[in-house]
Amino acid sequence: MSTRTTLRYDDVEVGDQLPPLDLPVTRTLIVSTAIATRDYQDVHHDPSLALERGSPDIFMNILTTNGLVARYITDWSGPETFVRAIRIRLGAPNYPGDTMRMMGTVSEKADGVVTVTVKGSNRLGDHVTGTVDLALPAQPSDVPGGGRATKSGKATKAGKATKAGKATKAGKAKKKGRDQ
């Protein structure tokens, strides 16, 4: 379980700037994340075929970009953040050797949802723009989705946990070795 503190809903105000994050775009990052997301399009791993298709080199896929946007948000907000929605639009490609600079601003805050406007830019311009909706806990023990956190960091429906971090149907903890 992470010891990092999660921001609380009341800690965040519209207009807050997230710290910038520079992400080096390497050939390994592009290829490995394309494979990890099961995107086997040749433009994400074969430089000669990418060139044949009109690109100067391989380039990052949208699923990787989406994951990097989520990482940027949760690195800022903390491990108890619940990402509700990510809406992004791609622009300039991310090629090997680029550095993508992620930036964000809290643009809305209402009904328990914080919206962050994000942008990731490289030497060619904006690679990604969009918004991320997230839920932050109101109090340290609140976990989005209800319940209380167990030692393993998972929420239980009834809010009471066993030593193993699992809740019983009735929500009461059972000790090992007792009749079940």
N, C-alpha and C positions, 0 to 999 in steps of 0.2 A: 504494500500500500504506500502511496506517495505521502511524503510529509509536507509537500507544498500546500500552501494555503490557497483556497479558492476564493475569488472575489465574491462578495455578497451583492445582492440586487441593489441595496442602498449605498454601496461603495461606488457605483457607476453613475455618471451624469451624461446627458446629451452634450456632445462637444468634446468629450474626453478623447485624447489622441492615444492610440496604441503605440508602443515603441516600435520603430522600424526593425525589420529582420531581413538580413541579407542571406540569400540561399544560393550557394554556388551550384550551377547547373553543369553537371559532369556527364560525360558519355555513359558512365556506369549508372548514374541515377536515372537517366532517360531509359536505358535498356532494361535495367532490373525492375523498374516500376512498371514499364509496359508489360513485361512478363508477369509480374505479380498481379496485375489487373487483367491478365489474359487478353491483352490487346496485341495480337501478333501481326498487325499491319506492318509491312516492311519499312515504311517511312519512320518507324520508331526504333529500328535496330540495324538496318542495312544502308550504309552511307551511299553506296553506288546506286542502289535502287531508288533511294530518296532523291538523288541527283537526277536520275532518269525521269522521275516524276515531277521535276521542276523545283525541288528544294535544294538549297546549297549543302544541306547535311540532314542527319536525323533530327527529329524534334520531339519535345515532350507531348504526351497525350493528355487529354482532358481529365481523365480519372486521376492522374498524378497531380495535376493542378488542383483539382477538387480536394484531394487529400492534404496537399500543402496549405491550402486555405484553412481547412479544419485544424491542422496542426498549429498554424499561426494564431488562430483564435484561442485554442485551448492552452497553448503555451502562455498566453497573456492572462486568461481568465482562471485557469486552474483545473485540477482533475475532477472536480464535482460538476463541471459544466455539462449541461445537456444541450447539444446542438440540435435545434429543431428544424432548421432549413438552411440550405446553402443554394443561392441563386447566382450563377456566374456566367460571364460571357468572355470568350477568348478573343484576343486581338493578335498582337505580334507573337510569332513563335518563340519558344525558348530553345535555343541551340546549345550544343556543348560549348563550354567556355564562357557562356553568359553568367551573369549574376542577377537573380531576380530579387528586387527589393520589395518586400511586403510592407504595406502601410494600412492603417485603419483608423476610423473615427466612429465613435458611438453616435449614431444618427437618430435613433428613436428609443424610447423607453416607455412601455405601457403594459398594464395588465400582466406583470410578471415576465414580460419578454423584452430582451434587449436586442436591438438591431445594430449591427456594425457594418458600415460601408467599407469595403476592402478594395485594395488595388495592388497588383504586383507588376512591376515594371522592369524592363531590361534595356540594353543599349538601343534597341529598335523602337521602344515605346512601351505602351501598356500591354502586358501579356494577358492579364486577367483583371476584370472589374466585376463588382457584384456586391451582394449583401449576405449577411449571415444572421439568422435569428437564433438566439440562445436563451436558455433559462438558467438563471443563477439562483442558488439557494438563498432564502430570505435570512436564515439563521445558520450557525455552524452545523447543527444537527439535521437540517433539512436536506433531503435528497430529491431532486426532480423526479416525479413519478410517485411520490408518497413513501411513507415508511421512514424508518431510521436506518442509518448505516450500521453494518456489522463490522467486526474486525477485518473481514476480508474486503470491506468497502462496498458490499452489495446491499441493496435495500431489501427489506422484507415487507410483504403486504401488510401483515398485522403489526409490524413494528417491533416485535420481540424476536430475539435470535438465540440460537443454541451456541455453544462454544465453537462449533464448527462453522458458524456463520449462516446456518440454515434455519428457517422458521418452520414450525409445525403447522398443521392445518388450523389449529385453534389459536395459533400465534404464541403459544407458550413454549418455553425451552424445555427440552428433555435432556436428562443426563444419560450418558452412555451406561449401559448395563441394566437399566430399569426396563420393566415391561413396556411394550409399545403398543 
